[in-house]
Amino acid sequence: MKTLVYALSFLVFQQLPSPPGPPVLLVTGTAQVLAAPDQATVRLGIVRQSPNAQTAQEQVNAVAQEILTSIRRVGIPDQQIQTSRLILSPVYAPRTPDSRDAPKIVAYNATNSVAVRIDNLSLVGAVIDAGLKAGANQLEGVQFGLRNDLPAREQALKEAVNEARSKAEVMAGALNVNLVEVLEAIEGGVSIVPASEGVVAGRLAFAAETPVSPGQIQVNANITIRYRISPK
């Protein structure tokens, strides 16, 4: 009998509704901060094709070495120049839809790409021109960034919090309630949008230096804040 009483008591306890939580106001804040970039990455590539794989690779290697030498002459140290892609791939002869023959290799494509990190933005155009003059036949773009993005991230977060607080105060006034305390604050993330890679206005002619516009870096932040409120 006692076991049955305990079981019924436990069942009744489990079915009791939980007490309602305190009234809350939920707001979100977003912010966008613009910062001038102080670093750029230029990506240059070389593609060569030859019937022989080794010949294609040797041609690319020779041009890559010329590019590295030319970039060093501009004033870029070795530790800021990195091979970012190295590919050797076969080129197949066209096949008819009803062909049952095995694919036939007719040539080889060799590709070598280098990424150049530039801390002096005035050298971006000179680096591009040096690479193209040395034999690069691919300009994969320029990406501008920040060497230290922490101050911009912190500023974006502060502005997002300020916006959330301002919204909460306006809403509390309209609802005729008081903001008592912050119960929870959740960072929705901070994202950095680099300046567009399509900023290079270069061409395969060298009468003038390639013009480059760095633009601005966009730093976005958002935050959600939950306030406890009370009636006025």
C-alpha positions in Angstrom: 0.0 0.0 0.0 2.8 2.4 0.9 4.5 1.7 -2.5 1.2 2.6 -4.3 0.9 5.9 -2.3 4.5 6.9 -3.1 3.9 6.1 -6.8 0.7 8.2 -6.9 2.4 11.1 -5.1 5.3 11.0 -7.6 2.9 11.0 -10.5 1.0 14.0 -9.1 4.3 15.9 -8.5 5.4 15.2 -12.1 2.1 16.6 -13.5 2.2 19.8 -11.6 2.9 22.8 -13.9 6.2 24.6 -13.6 6.0 28.1 -12.3 6.1 30.8 -15.0 9.5 32.5 -15.5 10.0 36.2 -15.1 8.6 38.5 -17.9 11.4 39.2 -20.4 12.1 41.4 -23.3 14.3 40.0 -26.1 16.2 42.3 -28.5 18.9 41.9 -31.1 21.5 44.4 -32.1 23.6 44.6 -35.3 26.5 46.8 -36.3 28.8 47.3 -39.2 32.2 48.8 -38.9 34.4 49.9 -41.8 38.2 49.7 -41.6 41.0 50.7 -43.9 42.9 47.6 -45.0 46.6 47.4 -44.2 47.5 44.2 -46.0 46.9 42.6 -49.4 47.4 39.1 -50.9 48.0 38.9 -54.7 47.6 35.6 -56.5 49.5 35.0 -59.7 49.5 31.9 -61.8 51.3 30.3 -64.7 49.8 27.7 -67.1 51.7 25.9 -69.7 50.8 23.0 -72.1 53.1 20.5 -73.7 52.8 17.1 -75.3 55.2 15.9 -72.6 54.4 16.1 -68.9 58.0 16.8 -67.8 58.4 19.5 -70.4 55.2 21.2 -69.3 56.3 21.1 -65.7 59.8 22.4 -66.5 58.4 25.3 -68.4 56.2 26.3 -65.5 59.0 25.9 -63.1 61.2 28.2 -65.1 58.6 30.9 -65.3 57.8 30.5 -61.6 61.4 31.1 -60.8 61.4 34.3 -62.9 58.3 35.5 -61.2 59.8 34.9 -57.7 62.9 36.8 -58.7 61.0 39.7 -60.1 58.8 40.0 -57.0 61.8 39.9 -54.7 63.3 42.9 -56.7 60.1 44.9 -55.9 61.0 44.5 -52.2 58.9 41.6 -51.0 60.8 39.2 -48.6 60.8 35.4 -49.2 58.7 34.6 -46.2 55.8 36.6 -47.7 55.8 34.6 -51.0 54.2 31.1 -51.0 53.3 28.5 -53.6 49.5 28.1 -53.2 48.8 25.6 -56.0 50.8 23.1 -58.1 48.9 21.0 -60.6 49.9 18.7 -63.5 46.9 17.3 -65.4 46.4 15.4 -68.7 44.5 16.9 -71.7 42.4 14.3 -73.5 41.5 14.2 -77.2 37.8 15.0 -78.0 35.7 11.9 -78.1 32.5 11.2 -80.1 29.4 10.2 -78.2 29.5 6.7 -79.6 33.2 6.1 -79.2 34.2 3.0 -77.2 37.9 3.7 -77.3 39.8 4.6 -74.1 40.5 8.3 -73.6 43.7 9.4 -75.3 46.1 11.8 -73.7 47.3 14.4 -76.2 49.0 16.9 -73.9 49.6 18.0 -70.3 48.7 21.2 -68.5 51.0 22.4 -65.8 49.9 25.1 -63.3 51.8 26.9 -60.6 50.2 29.6 -58.5 51.9 31.9 -56.0 50.4 34.0 -53.2 52.2 37.1 -52.3 51.4 38.9 -49.0 52.0 42.6 -49.2 52.2 44.8 -46.1 52.9 48.0 -48.1 49.8 48.6 -50.2 51.6 51.0 -52.5 53.5 48.0 -53.8 50.4 46.0 -55.0 50.4 47.3 -58.5 54.2 46.9 -58.8 54.0 43.3 -57.7 51.2 42.5 -60.2 53.2 44.1 -63.0 56.4 42.3 -62.0 54.7 39.0 -62.1 53.0 39.5 -65.4 56.2 40.8 -67.0 58.0 37.7 -65.7 55.6 35.4 -67.5 52.5 34.9 -65.3 49.4 34.5 -67.5 46.8 34.3 -64.7 45.9 37.0 -62.3 43.6 35.3 -59.8 42.8 38.4 -57.9 43.8 40.6 -55.0 42.3 40.3 -51.5 42.7 43.1 -48.9 42.6 42.5 -45.2 43.7 43.5 -41.8 46.9 42.3 -40.0 45.1 42.8 -36.7 41.3 42.7 -36.9 40.7 42.6 -33.1 40.1 46.4 -32.6 37.5 46.4 -35.5 35.8 43.3 -34.1 35.6 44.8 -30.6 34.2 48.0 -32.0 31.6 46.2 -34.0 30.5 44.2 -30.9 30.3 47.4 -28.8 28.1 49.1 -31.4 25.9 46.0 -31.6 25.4 46.0 -27.9 24.6 49.7 -27.9 22.0 49.3 -30.6 20.4 46.4 -28.7 20.3 48.5 -25.5 18.8 51.4 -27.4 16.1 49.2 -28.9 15.3 47.7 -25.5 14.9 51.1 -24.0 12.5 52.3 -26.7 10.4 49.1 -26.5 10.3 49.2 -22.7 9.0 52.8 -22.9 6.4 51.9 -25.4 5.3 48.9 -23.3 5.3 51.0 -20.1 7.7 48.5 -18.3 11.1 48.8 -16.6 14.3 47.1 -17.7 15.4 45.4 -14.5 18.5 43.5 -15.5 20.3 41.6 -18.3 19.5 37.9 -18.0 21.4 36.7 -21.0 23.6 38.0 -23.8 24.4 35.8 -26.8 26.9 36.8 -29.4 25.6 35.9 -32.9 29.1 36.1 -34.4 31.5 38.6 -35.9 32.2 38.3 -39.6 34.8 40.1 -41.7 34.0 40.8 -45.3 37.3 41.5 -47.2 37.4 44.1 -49.9 36.4 42.6 -53.3 38.9 40.6 -55.2 37.7 42.2 -58.4 39.5 45.4 -57.6 42.4 44.9 -60.1 42.1 46.9 -63.2 45.1 45.4 -64.8 45.6 44.1 -68.3 48.4 42.3 -70.2 50.0 45.5 -71.3 52.7 47.3 -69.4 52.6 50.9 -70.6 51.5 52.0 -67.1 51.4 50.5 -63.6 48.3 48.4 -62.8 45.9 50.6 -60.8 44.6 49.0 -57.6 41.9 50.4 -55.2 42.0 48.8 -51.7 38.5 50.0 -50.7 37.5 49.2 -47.1 37.0 46.1 -44.9 33.5 45.5 -43.6 33.2 44.0 -40.1 29.7 42.8 -39.0 28.6 41.9 -35.6 25.2 40.9 -34.0 24.1 40.1 -30.5 20.9 39.0 -28.7 20.1 40.3 -25.2 17.4 39.1 -22.9 16.2 41.6 -20.3 14.1 40.9 -17.2 11.3 43.5 -17.1 8.8 44.7 -14.5 5.7 46.8 -14.6 6.1 50.5 -13.9 
